[in-house]
Amino acid sequence: MLLTFTEQQLASLLPAYLRLDSSLHIKAMGPSVVEHMPDIQIGMRCTDVFDFVHTDIEEFFDNTQGVKPIRLVSRCGRTHLFGAAVFDKTGCILAVRHVLSEESMNNGTLYMNDFGYADPVVLSTMLISLQRAMLEESQATAIELAHERERSASLLERTGRVAGYMGHDFNNLLSIIRLNADRLLRKFGHDEKISNLAQIIRETAARGSNITQSLMKLSQQQTDTLLPIVIDDLIRGNDTFLNSVVGSGITFDIDLQAANAESVISYNGLLNCIINLLINAREAMPHGGLISLSTSITRGLATSTSDSGDTEPSAYIAICVADSGSGMNEALLSRAFEPLFSSKPKGTGLGLASVRDFAKEMGGDVWLESQVGEGTTVYLHLPLANPSTETQMAPEFVKSADAPAIGTRHILLVEDEPYALEALAEMLEAEGYAVTPCASGEQAMHALEQQAYHLLLTDIVMPGQPGTEIARLAKLSQPSIKTILMSGYVPDSASLEPGWMFIRKPMDSDELLRLVASAV
Amino acid sequence: MYGMIHRAVRQMVFDELGEDAWLALEHKLGIGPTELLTGMVYDDALTIAIISEASARLNISVDACLFEFGRYWIKYAERGSLASIMNFTGQDLASFIENLDRLHLAVGAAMPGARLPSFTTISKAPGQLMVEYRSDRTGLEQFVLGLFDGLITRFGATGDVMIAEHKADSIIFELQYQDGS
């Protein structure tokens, strides 16, 4: 098949073509050559105006058969052309086109008309450029979305803080109502009418408390009640549930040797930790095996390393969860507590990280020992509620046996709400405690200089010194003093120290009295 | 239409009325950044709703707003990330319009789902172009008029654009212009 094109048709298909005669003189050229290389004229010898890249000209034009690839650069303007030389009896056609790049598109040196209608390089280069443009716009959108998210988070944080303070104020009021309703019951509970009215007030305060709980959820408050808990009792009380967590096909062995030893912790926090550890152990043994959960009182360093600075050996409650599963190699072991890291395909990487956060918050530590093919043991250490009781004592003596008579137990009570202060003082005195009521941190500091106290019971959010600062100063001046903090809201700035007990307002009088009794 | 168009409308409202006006528009329509994703193809009803709200805020008719937006789109494209493609498509008004279909071929490949129009130059004389426009969309004539008007300005010319003929499946636009300088 022989196709014949006119110069115009050829120019449409190949706008940068050149037609040469047998002596290499230019006989015709495309519009793009005319446009971009105005110095080149018909009749000029091609080799005088173009350099042929990597080509021996004499040899190239000696053998004038078929089609040969070719690349040339104009001597004037350095325009690059590439394509093929097609030979015929009159000479040859250089079926070439421009080298198109994003740079030549950007600087406007080449236009679409410099390329033939069907030239695929136009589509592909434009596609790349378009995708780059879309990527730039997408990046701008991503940044906008990130800013939007930041704004939303900031708004949520501000709303949460306002909700927290509103919750705090409502809780304070509800606390006063509840404590004084309890006073009514204590004093006039024998009168059925007054008793009924007091119950109505208590129940209404409890309903109000549910509303403040919603506000507290908005404020992201996570602080649970912190109180001395007998670890063995907690495990024993939940053993049926823990068995169900482990599931069938795995032998579950519980060995509790910490007896009555207490640690000041969040009940739900520790239970969640144990559940997380059991789930990890179970998932390490898809074909069954043995999980043992044990407790003991151990004397040693609080942490697995000495980098915490706590180098004094002391007594700790040790909780161990051991499995006979596949174990972990060094690489996995070193990343096990890393947030969002998980060796399991569907793992969240939050379980062990949350256990470590809990242990650290409670003043303890957690670490792992593992052998590939032999299993993994998790050691969770928690401080004793009363560190003066050491391991040389039998566990049953961990709780102090020679506590002072109740009337000689002195409580320093700090609360800025006068009605709450009055109600609390009266309630504690009715139980036989010697109470020094203070309406501010300043009064509390003065009281601490006057006499020794067994317990500091203080509100957290108060004008002037917050309760957490009073607690730190009290511990400095009277190291044996126990601390119970009470609040409807714990601001971020008020970090609680390990060993401090915490009860959320509005408080149940009986729960507070139990906590006070266990503390002193 | 695709998100890049929405972003351009937003920029036009920003330029003319400020950020607060756009935020009020977003609030009224219940949209946000997720309706401005460049490569996403959105329902035309959303695009028209945005234009309609913008026209109310600019205190002009929807038709006038479409025309202004057509003009604005050319400026938006030539100063943004599409600048190199705009430069490459043509060095003068006639060649630019002749190459629009080739440009849209690449746009279609980059944005599957985009419903792109077709432009054919049916006659060309000094200072005059007759262009046939085909699209499966309706109601965008004012936008196209604005686009051509914006292109005349882009190439330093002055002139007028008008609809010469409504055909069964196309519209003929007539561009009369005088080159600048």
Interface residues (C-beta under 8 A of the other chain):
Chain A: E102 M105 N106 G108 L110 Y111 M112 N113 Y117 V122 L123 M126 L127 S129 L130 Q131 R132 A133 M134 E136 E137 S138 T141 E144 L145 E148
Chain B: G3 M4 R7 G32 P33 T34 L36 L37 T38 G39 G80 S81 L82 A83 S84 I85 N87 F88 T89 G90 Q91 S95 E98 N99 R102 L103 L105 A106 V107 A109 A110 M111
